């Protein structure tokens, strides 16, 4: 579905695989991380911020998340109107990153403007 640009179907497929009881037993940690990152991005794209946050939490439970995943998670929190958490996650990504992300900086600024 992803190769045909049918992102809604791809998102549903990722969700089905991630929700499977076999996800953590059959997939390696690296495979789980890749699937969770992709699912988080697709959920954000579809405006399903609650699912994106859930995928991000599962990704963080596996181990440290990379800067790009942290930004996707910050976008999800921002889209879910949890500005304080969006700002904290984005700021942490900025602080940990080798170079500041424009998206992370924008989230921090917009979250501050929203008074949260």
trRosetta pair geometry for C-beta under 8 A, 3 or more apart (Angstrom, degrees):
i j d omega theta_ij theta_ji phi_ij phi_ji
1 4 6.0 -67 -152 43 34 103
1 6 4.4 -86 -167 80 85 106
1 7 7.5 146 140 -89 100 16
1 9 3.7 -138 -143 99 146 109
1 10 4.0 -165 98 -62 109 72
1 12 8.0 -14 83 49 175 91
1 13 5.9 161 23 -6 135 137
2 5 7.8 37 -178 -77 34 23
2 6 7.5 -93 -69 60 22 65
2 7 6.9 55 -116 -102 63 59
2 10 4.0 89 -67 -111 78 144
2 38 7.9 -32 -101 -176 151 129
6 9 4.3 9 133 28 114 116
6 10 6.3 139 95 -21 69 89
7 10 5.2 -53 -142 40 38 115
7 11 6.0 45 156 -25 69 102
7 42 5.6 -168 -174 -143 98 98
7 45 6.0 -63 160 106 150 139
7 46 6.7 -167 124 -61 110 103
8 11 5.7 -49 -148 33 29 113
8 12 6.6 28 151 -17 61 105
8 46 6.3 117 -100 -108 72 132
9 12 5.6 -53 -148 37 34 112
9 13 6.3 36 152 -21 66 105
10 13 5.6 -54 -149 36 31 113
10 14 6.4 33 154 -19 65 103
10 42 5.9 -131 103 -127 103 151
11 14 5.9 -52 -149 35 30 110
11 15 6.3 31 153 -20 63 108
11 39 6.8 110 -140 -143 64 68
11 42 4.1 -168 -89 140 92 124
11 43 6.1 134 -146 -73 119 59
11 45 7.8 -147 -71 64 130 103
11 46 5.6 -24 -57 -14 170 149
11 48 7.2 126 176 30 144 142
11 51 8.0 86 -180 112 111 152
12 15 5.7 -54 -148 36 30 114
12 16 6.4 34 153 -23 64 106
13 16 5.7 -53 -149 33 31 113
13 17 6.5 26 155 -15 65 106
14 17 5.9 -60 -150 39 31 107
14 18 6.0 26 156 -16 68 111
14 35 6.1 172 -147 -174 96 88
14 38 6.1 -151 -110 102 146 101
14 39 3.9 -173 144 -92 138 100
14 42 6.4 130 23 47 148 146
15 18 5.8 -58 -141 41 28 109
15 19 6.0 22 160 -15 65 113
15 39 6.5 135 -65 -146 60 124
15 51 6.7 -40 -102 -158 120 136
16 19 6.1 -60 -143 41 24 107
16 20 6.8 42 150 -43 59 97
17 20 5.6 -41 -159 5 33 120
17 23 6.2 115 151 -98 66 103
17 35 6.5 -100 102 -165 127 144
18 23 5.5 70 -143 -118 32 156
18 35 6.3 178 -76 134 96 120
18 36 6.7 109 -115 -89 130 73
18 39 6.0 -3 -35 -61 147 169
18 55 6.9 -37 -160 -110 168 93
18 58 7.2 114 -171 96 120 169
19 23 7.3 116 46 -29 14 139
20 23 4.9 129 69 -39 83 89
21 25 7.5 12 141 8 68 120
22 25 5.4 -80 -150 54 51 102
22 26 4.6 22 164 -7 97 121
22 27 8.0 104 134 -10 72 85
23 26 7.0 -60 -122 42 11 92
23 27 5.7 -19 -176 14 53 125
23 32 6.7 97 162 -113 91 99
23 35 7.8 -134 -153 89 108 153
24 27 6.8 -53 -106 52 19 94
24 32 6.7 40 -105 -98 60 142
27 31 4.1 -132 -167 94 96 120
27 32 4.7 126 117 -60 126 79
27 35 7.0 -53 -150 5 159 139
28 31 4.6 96 50 8 76 102
28 32 6.9 -136 94 -5 39 87
29 32 5.6 -53 -146 37 32 114
29 33 6.3 35 154 -22 65 105
29 62 5.5 148 -156 -169 95 116
29 63 7.0 49 180 -2 131 123
30 33 5.7 -53 -149 34 29 113
30 34 6.5 30 154 -19 63 105
31 34 5.8 -52 -147 35 32 111
31 35 6.3 28 156 -15 65 108
32 35 6.0 -61 -149 40 29 108
32 36 6.1 25 156 -17 66 111
32 58 7.9 -114 168 145 109 106
32 62 5.9 172 103 -98 125 147
33 36 5.8 -58 -143 39 27 108
33 37 6.2 29 158 -19 65 107
33 59 6.1 90 -131 -140 67 90
33 62 5.7 -148 -75 98 91 158
33 63 7.7 -39 -85 46 127 100
34 37 5.9 -55 -148 35 27 110
34 38 6.4 24 156 -15 63 108
35 38 5.8 -57 -147 40 30 109
35 39 6.1 30 155 -19 66 110
36 39 5.6 -54 -142 39 30 112
36 40 6.2 35 156 -24 64 105
36 55 4.9 168 -163 -177 79 91
36 56 7.6 146 163 -81 108 28
36 58 5.5 -145 -124 92 136 106
36 59 4.1 174 125 -74 140 97
36 62 7.5 179 18 -5 156 138
37 40 5.7 -55 -149 33 28 113
37 41 6.6 25 155 -15 63 105
37 55 8.0 173 -68 149 17 118
37 59 6.5 98 -62 -113 67 145
37 68 7.6 49 -155 104 124 103
37 69 5.2 -81 -114 -99 101 108
37 72 7.1 114 -155 43 72 158
38 41 5.9 -57 -151 37 31 109
38 42 6.2 26 155 -14 66 110
39 42 5.7 -57 -144 42 31 109
39 43 6.1 33 156 -22 66 107
39 51 7.5 -100 157 148 100 106
39 52 7.9 -176 127 -109 72 56
39 55 4.7 -163 99 -122 110 151
40 43 5.8 -53 -145 35 28 111
40 44 6.5 30 154 -19 62 104
40 52 4.8 89 -154 -150 68 76
40 55 4.2 -156 -72 97 83 129
40 56 5.4 92 -118 -60 136 79
40 59 6.9 -41 -38 -20 140 143
40 69 6.9 75 66 -148 154 81
40 72 5.0 96 127 135 117 131
40 73 6.7 -34 -171 -72 142 69
40 76 6.8 -78 -167 -48 94 139
41 44 5.8 -53 -151 35 30 112
41 45 6.3 33 151 -22 64 107
41 52 7.9 111 -45 -126 15 110
41 72 5.4 -69 -80 -132 71 140
42 45 5.5 -52 -147 35 33 116
42 46 6.3 20 156 -8 65 110
43 46 5.9 -64 -147 46 30 103
43 48 4.3 -87 -162 79 83 100
43 49 7.1 140 141 -89 100 21
43 51 4.2 -141 -137 92 140 105
43 52 3.8 -173 97 -64 121 81
43 55 6.3 163 7 6 146 136
43 76 7.1 28 103 -108 110 119
44 47 7.7 40 -179 -70 30 23
44 48 7.7 -88 -57 58 20 62
44 49 6.7 55 -109 -99 61 67
44 52 4.8 80 -57 -102 75 153
44 72 6.0 -131 -22 -163 151 86
44 75 5.3 44 -142 109 140 122
44 76 5.5 -98 -89 -76 99 82
44 79 6.7 160 -141 -2 79 155
47 79 6.9 -155 -142 -179 58 136
48 51 4.3 5 139 28 113 117
48 52 6.3 136 99 -23 70 89
49 52 5.2 -52 -144 37 39 116
49 53 6.2 42 155 -22 69 101
49 76 4.6 152 -154 -161 80 70
49 77 7.5 161 -179 -63 117 16
49 79 4.0 -166 -86 96 138 112
49 80 4.0 -165 125 -57 136 90
50 53 5.8 -52 -151 33 29 111
50 54 6.5 31 149 -18 62 106
50 80 6.5 117 -67 -106 61 126
51 54 5.4 -54 -149 37 36 115
51 55 6.3 36 153 -19 68 103
52 55 5.8 -52 -147 37 31 110
52 56 6.3 34 151 -20 63 107
52 72 7.0 -128 -171 155 116 92
52 73 7.2 180 148 -114 95 49
52 75 7.6 -65 149 89 153 88
52 76 3.6 -153 107 -109 122 132
52 79 7.6 49 49 55 144 133
53 56 5.5 -54 -147 37 31 115
53 57 6.4 35 153 -22 64 103
53 73 7.0 93 -115 -151 55 79
53 76 4.8 -178 -60 137 72 130
53 77 6.4 99 -98 -73 112 68
53 80 6.3 -7 -40 -23 135 156
54 57 5.7 -51 -149 32 31 111
54 58 6.6 29 153 -15 63 104
55 58 5.7 -56 -151 38 33 111
55 59 6.3 36 150 -22 66 106
56 59 5.4 -52 -146 35 33 114
56 60 6.3 33 155 -18 66 104
56 65 7.3 4 -158 -92 79 166
56 69 7.1 156 -125 168 86 92
56 72 7.1 -171 -88 102 114 91
56 73 3.8 118 -138 -109 148 108
56 76 6.2 -165 -17 42 140 151
57 60 5.7 -52 -146 37 31 110
57 61 6.5 37 151 -25 62 104
58 61 5.5 -51 -150 30 33 116
58 62 7.1 40 150 -25 61 97
59 62 5.9 -50 -162 22 36 113
59 65 5.4 64 130 -96 111 118
59 69 6.0 -133 143 -179 153 139
59 73 7.8 -136 60 -69 130 125
60 63 7.9 -126 -168 71 32 20
60 64 7.8 6 -140 -128 64 23
60 65 5.5 -54 -89 -28 70 118
60 73 7.8 62 -46 -100 115 160
65 69 4.2 -113 179 93 111 128
65 70 5.4 143 104 -58 113 79
65 73 7.1 62 116 -14 163 140
66 69 5.0 91 56 13 74 104
66 70 7.0 -134 100 -8 36 91
67 70 5.5 -56 -147 36 31 114
67 71 6.4 33 154 -21 66 102
67 93 5.0 114 -145 -161 75 98
67 96 6.5 -165 -87 93 94 102
67 97 4.6 79 -115 -95 144 102
67 101 6.6 165 163 -40 116 130
67 104 7.9 -64 -175 -49 96 143
68 71 5.7 -49 -150 32 33 112
68 72 6.6 34 150 -18 63 103
69 72 5.5 -50 -149 36 36 113
69 73 6.3 37 150 -19 65 105
70 73 5.5 -54 -149 37 32 113
70 74 6.3 37 150 -21 65 103
70 89 5.8 -167 -175 172 86 92
70 90 7.5 151 141 -97 96 35
70 92 6.6 -119 -168 90 141 99
70 93 3.9 171 107 -83 132 116
70 96 7.7 90 10 54 169 131
70 104 7.8 25 110 -99 101 122
71 74 5.5 -50 -147 35 34 113
71 75 6.4 40 151 -22 64 101
71 90 6.8 64 -117 -115 62 77
71 93 5.6 158 -60 166 73 171
71 101 5.5 -82 -90 121 138 167
71 103 5.2 73 -167 94 127 125
71 104 5.4 -90 -107 -65 99 91
71 107 7.8 175 -148 -4 74 144
72 75 5.6 -49 -150 32 33 115
72 76 6.6 37 149 -22 62 102
73 76 5.5 -50 -152 32 35 115
73 77 6.6 33 151 -15 66 101
73 89 5.4 -115 104 178 104 151
74 77 5.8 -52 -149 37 34 109
74 78 6.2 35 152 -19 66 107
74 86 4.9 96 -168 -158 72 67
74 87 7.8 113 -150 -54 110 14
74 89 4.1 -167 -83 95 87 112
74 90 4.0 103 -146 -61 156 85
74 93 6.7 -98 -26 2 137 136
74 103 7.8 138 81 133 123 98
74 104 6.4 75 59 -117 164 73
74 107 5.0 80 148 150 122 171
75 78 5.6 -56 -147 39 30 113
75 79 6.1 30 154 -18 65 108
75 86 7.6 92 -73 -139 12 109
75 103 7.1 -28 -68 170 109 124
75 107 6.9 -109 -79 -87 55 135
76 79 5.7 -55 -145 39 29 110
76 80 6.2 21 155 -12 63 111
77 80 5.6 -63 -146 44 30 108
77 82 4.5 -79 -170 74 86 105
77 83 7.7 153 137 -85 95 17
77 85 4.4 -123 -159 98 145 103
77 86 3.8 -170 98 -71 107 77
77 89 6.1 129 15 18 146 138
78 81 7.6 36 178 -78 33 24
78 82 7.5 -91 -71 60 23 61
78 83 6.6 57 -119 -106 65 59
78 86 3.8 101 -62 -131 76 155
78 107 5.4 -111 -63 -137 145 104
78 110 7.1 58 -147 91 130 123
78 111 6.6 -101 -107 -73 100 102
82 85 4.4 -3 137 35 113 114
82 86 6.0 137 92 -25 70 90
83 86 5.4 -54 -141 38 33 115
83 87 6.1 35 159 -21 67 105
83 110 7.8 -123 -137 116 109 77
83 111 4.1 160 -174 -143 91 87
83 114 4.7 -135 -113 81 163 137
83 115 7.9 70 93 64 156 49
83 116 3.5 106 85 65 120 140
84 87 5.9 -55 -150 35 27 110
84 88 6.4 25 153 -18 63 108
84 111 7.1 153 -76 180 25 122
84 116 4.6 -106 -53 157 77 103
85 88 5.6 -54 -145 38 34 112
85 89 6.1 31 158 -17 68 107
86 89 6.1 -59 -146 39 26 106
86 90 6.1 21 158 -14 64 113
86 107 5.4 -123 157 180 104 116
86 111 5.2 -173 86 -86 106 135
87 90 5.9 -60 -143 42 27 108
87 91 6.0 26 159 -20 65 110
87 107 6.6 -169 -93 136 49 87
87 108 5.3 94 -142 -123 79 58
87 111 3.6 -153 -63 102 105 153
87 112 6.6 111 -116 -50 139 71
87 116 7.0 177 -6 102 133 88
88 91 5.9 -55 -143 37 26 110
88 92 6.3 28 156 -21 62 107
89 92 5.8 -54 -150 34 29 113
89 93 6.6 29 151 -19 63 105
90 93 5.7 -54 -152 35 33 111
90 94 6.4 35 150 -20 66 103
90 101 7.9 -117 -158 70 86 115
90 103 7.8 -127 -133 121 114 71
90 104 4.1 165 -166 -155 89 76
90 105 7.6 -166 163 -46 119 20
90 107 4.0 -173 -78 84 162 126
90 108 5.0 -149 104 -52 126 83
90 111 7.4 166 32 -1 136 140
91 94 5.5 -50 -148 34 35 113
91 95 6.2 34 153 -18 67 106
91 104 7.5 160 -65 172 26 106
91 108 5.4 101 -69 -102 84 123
92 95 5.7 -54 -145 39 30 111
92 96 6.1 17 159 -9 65 113
93 96 6.0 -63 -140 45 27 102
93 97 5.7 36 160 -36 65 113
93 101 6.4 -23 128 19 119 129
93 104 4.9 -135 85 -113 118 144
94 97 5.9 -53 -138 25 23 115
94 100 5.0 21 -143 -126 93 87
94 101 6.7 -118 -89 30 73 81
94 104 4.8 179 -59 128 92 135
94 105 6.5 101 -98 -70 133 71
94 108 6.9 -23 -17 -35 147 144
97 100 6.3 129 81 -93 130 31
97 101 6.2 -174 -81 -24 176 91
97 104 7.5 171 -8 22 148 162
100 104 6.6 -131 -172 70 74 116
100 105 5.6 56 162 -52 119 116
101 104 3.9 83 69 7 106 107
101 105 6.6 -174 88 -8 55 82
102 105 5.7 -55 -147 39 32 111
102 106 6.2 34 154 -21 65 107
103 106 5.7 -55 -148 36 30 112
103 107 6.5 31 153 -20 64 104
104 107 5.8 -53 -150 34 32 111
104 108 6.5 32 153 -18 65 104
105 108 5.8 -53 -149 35 32 112
105 109 6.3 29 154 -16 65 108
106 109 5.8 -56 -146 40 31 110
106 110 6.0 23 160 -13 67 110
107 110 6.0 -57 -137 43 27 104
107 111 5.9 28 161 -21 64 111
108 111 6.0 -58 -144 37 23 110
108 112 6.4 25 155 -20 60 108
109 112 5.8 -59 -153 34 28 111
109 113 6.5 28 152 -20 65 105
110 113 5.5 -51 -147 34 35 114
110 114 6.5 36 153 -20 65 104
111 114 5.7 -54 -151 35 33 112
111 116 5.8 -77 -180 71 81 96
112 115 7.8 53 171 -67 36 21
112 116 7.8 -119 -100 58 23 54
